[in-house]
Amino acid sequence: MSERKPTIMPVHELLDLVLDEGSFTSWDEPVDLTGVDAEYRATLERAAERAGTDESVITGRATVHGRPIAVIANEFGFLAGSIGVAAARRITAAVRRATAEGLPLVASTCSGGTRMQEGTTAFVHMIEISRAIGDHRAAGLPYLAHLRHPTTGGVFASWGSLAHMTVGEPGALLGFLGPKVYEALYGEPFPAGVQTSENLAEHGIIDAVVPHEDLSAILDQTLALLTDGPTEPVQTRRTAPVVGERSAWESIQITRQPDRAGVRELIRYGSDIVVPLRGTQDGQRDSAMMLALTRLDGVPCVVIGQDRKRQTDEHPMGPAALREARRGMSLAEQLGLPLVSVIDTPGAALSKEAEEGAIAGEIARCIAMQSSLKVPTVSVILGQGCGGGALAMLPADVTIAAENAWLSPLPPEGASAIVHRDIDHAPQMAEQQKVSSAHLLAEGTVQALVAEVPGEPAEDFARAMAAEIAAQLRELTS
């Protein structure tokens, strides 16, 4: 049975659905057909008549919920959205203009790739498009991509894969080599279910699958985070512990409780806007790591967080999770947003797969990258802070810890096994190694503690932590 593909929406209908009414202003100059041979010229003229556009791409300026953006969008009805020289130059010019005017760039692709009638001459223009997008990103300006059905070939392998955030149309065919070309070349169908938005999202290549009718809302949320700046705080800080001093071992036991608040609760209750991102964009994804653009108690930021609920003995945090964290670090630097790294892990994976996946190297690269960021950084020891997996996300301008959080080179049981050849001395080792938040504060590893009230709802603690993070970020940027 063949896969059911979505109906291709004409570009003007899509823009009418997504953009503010009447806000689109075209940047396009008329296409110059001088020197084009008569047969191909007739093909282009027929394509324009059928599609209602003069080329396979339209560009311009518009607003979404009042926020200005630059727009590049494919029209599939014009020779299958293929990119010839004129279309490529139009895209490059639009990207350059968006950069010059300081506008976020939003692209919507729907293309079979390079226009075969123009061959290599058109093909190499993908380099110029990619170079222009690189300059746009280097200027600290957002680039957001929406991949429609179908997006293949040189479009997918250039400007379709260079965005800070990428979403796909449900059911869309997204792939490097079109399935018809594959079958013609190799005499067999391409495997079903691979070149779809859903599969690419599952593998961390795109961030989400978004229906057309939700695009305006997603753009509104994302642009609010990237362009609007902080809003007034609404949560209350509580940095002084309100509970009597516990032993390190008692705190460790508390952080291991299954109902303890984690990064998901921090984001859910501590922010008013959340745009989740997914994977590394390189074909890797590990659900043990969360990555999101969000606004914690009014402060826009990038959050990378170890998800305590997704780390188990069967699924420990692996190298891909740390590569996903590095994507978040890079995004924060490129977009000029503060980075918040949330530590809550019983330890990184110890396995053949982890070793062959360069777990040690990924820890080292995370430490090096986060240490060198120019944007404000806050790290949060939320619960368990065990081993190199915790250390990977610790470097920051300010480190906050929950009252019962802890940090150690190994689980106390592991330290006990090394020193005493049993695990019975774990409580003793926890004290000896000074793993508790009180010790971390006294030694300067941590700069602030957030109190934990016994029996309080997870949302109350999450809001208090969000308030402290936001306050520290405001101080760093004041």
C-alpha positions, 0 to 999 in steps of 0.5 A, a space after each residue: 500500500 502506498 503512503 498517503 501524501 498531503 494535498 499541496 497547498 498553493 503558496 498564496 493560500 498558505 501565506 494568507 493562512 499564516 501571515 497577518 492580513 494584508 501585511 505581505 509586501 513583495 521584494 521580487 523583481 520581474 524575472 528577466 528571460 533575455 537570452 532564454 531559448 524559445 522552447 524553455 521560455 515557453 515552458 516558463 511562461 506556461 508554468 507561470 500561467 498555471 501557478 499564478 506566480 512568475 517563478 517557483 519562489 516568492 519573497 517579501 516582508 510581512 508580519 505575524 501577530 504584528 512582528 516583522 519577518 522576511 518570507 521565502 516560500 516555494 510554489 510547487 505549481 511552478 515546475 514542481 517548485 524547482 530552483 533555477 538560476 532566477 529563483 536561486 538569485 531571488 532567494 539569495 537576495 531576500 536572505 541578504 536583505 533580511 540580514 541587512 534589515 535585521 529581520 527574522 527569516 521564515 522559509 517554507 519549502 515545497 520543491 523537487 530540488 534543482 531545476 533539471 532544465 538548467 542543470 549544473 548552472 542552477 545546482 551550484 547556486 545552492 552554495 550562494 544560498 547557503 552562504 547567505 543563510 550562514 551570514 544571516 545566522 552569524 548576524 545573530 538573526 533567527 532562521 525558521 524553516 517549514 518543510 512542506 510536501 514534497 521537499 527533496 534534493 538540493 533544496 532539502 540539502 541546502 536552505 531546507 536544512 540550515 534553520 535554527 528551528 525546523 518543522 514539517 507538514 504532517 505526512 510530508 515527503 522529505 528526503 534527499 533523493 526523491 523516491 521516483 528517482 531512487 526506483 528508476 536508478 536502483 529498480 526497487 522502491 525506496 523503503 516506506 515510512 523513511 522520508 516522512 516528517 514524522 520519521 524525521 522528527 522521531 530521529 531528531 532531524 526536524 523539531 516537530 510536525 505542525 499542521 498548516 493551521 497551527 503555523 501562525 501560533 508556533 511562529 507567534 510563540 517562537 518570535 515572542 521568545 526570540 524578539 520580544 525580550 523579558 517580561 515582568 516576573 510573577 513568581 516569588 524567590 525563596 533562596 533561604 532554606 526553610 528546613 532543618 539541615 539533613 545529612 547528605 544521604 537523606 538528601 540523596 534519598 529524597 532526590 531519588 523519589 519518583 515523584 520529585 519535580 524535574 526539568 519537565 515540571 520546571 518548564 511546565 509551571 515556571 514558564 508561560 511560553 515553551 517551544 520544544 525542540 528535538 534532537 541534534 538535527 544530525 539524525 540523533 535523538 535521546 529522550 533523556 535530554 530536553 531542549 526548548 526555547 522558553 521564557 522562565 518567569 519572564 526571561 527568554 532563554 534556551 533550556 537544556 535539561 536532563 530529564 529524570 523521568 526518561 533515564 532508566 537502567 534500560 535507557 541511561 543518558 547516552 552520547 546523543 543526549 549530550 550532543 543535543 545539549 551542545 545543539 542547545 548551547 550553540 543555539 543560545 550563542 547564535 541567537 543571543 539568548 541566555 542558556 539554562 542547563 538543568 542537571 538531574 542524572 544518576 549518571 551517564 550511560 556505561 556501555 559498549 554503545 556509549 563508549 563507541 559513541 564517544 561518551 567521554 568525548 561528548 562530556 569533554 566537548 560539553 564542558 569546553 563549549 559551555 565554559 566558553 559561551 559569551 551569553 549569560 549562563 545559569 546551571 541548576 543542580 535540580 536533583 541527582 548530580 552524578 558523574 561526568 554526565 552532571 559535570 558536562 552541564 555544570 560550567 556557568 556564570 552562576 550555579 543554583 542548587 535545590 536544597 536537597 540536590 547533590 554532586 559527586 564523581 560517582 554514586 555514593 554506592 560506587 565510591 563505597 565499593 571502591 574505597 571499602 569494597 562494599 556499598 554499605 558505607 555509601 552514607 559515610 562516603 556521601 558525607 566524606 566527599 562533601 556532595 551536599 548542596 550545603 557543602 557546594 554552597 560553602 565551597 563556592 561551587 554553588 552560589 544560591 540554594 532554593 528551599 524545598 518544603 516537605 510535602 509541597 506540590 511539585 508546581 510550587 517548587 518548580 515556580 520557586 526555582 524558575 523565579 530564582 533562575 530568572 532573577 539570576 539571569 536578570 542580574 547577569 544581564 543588568 
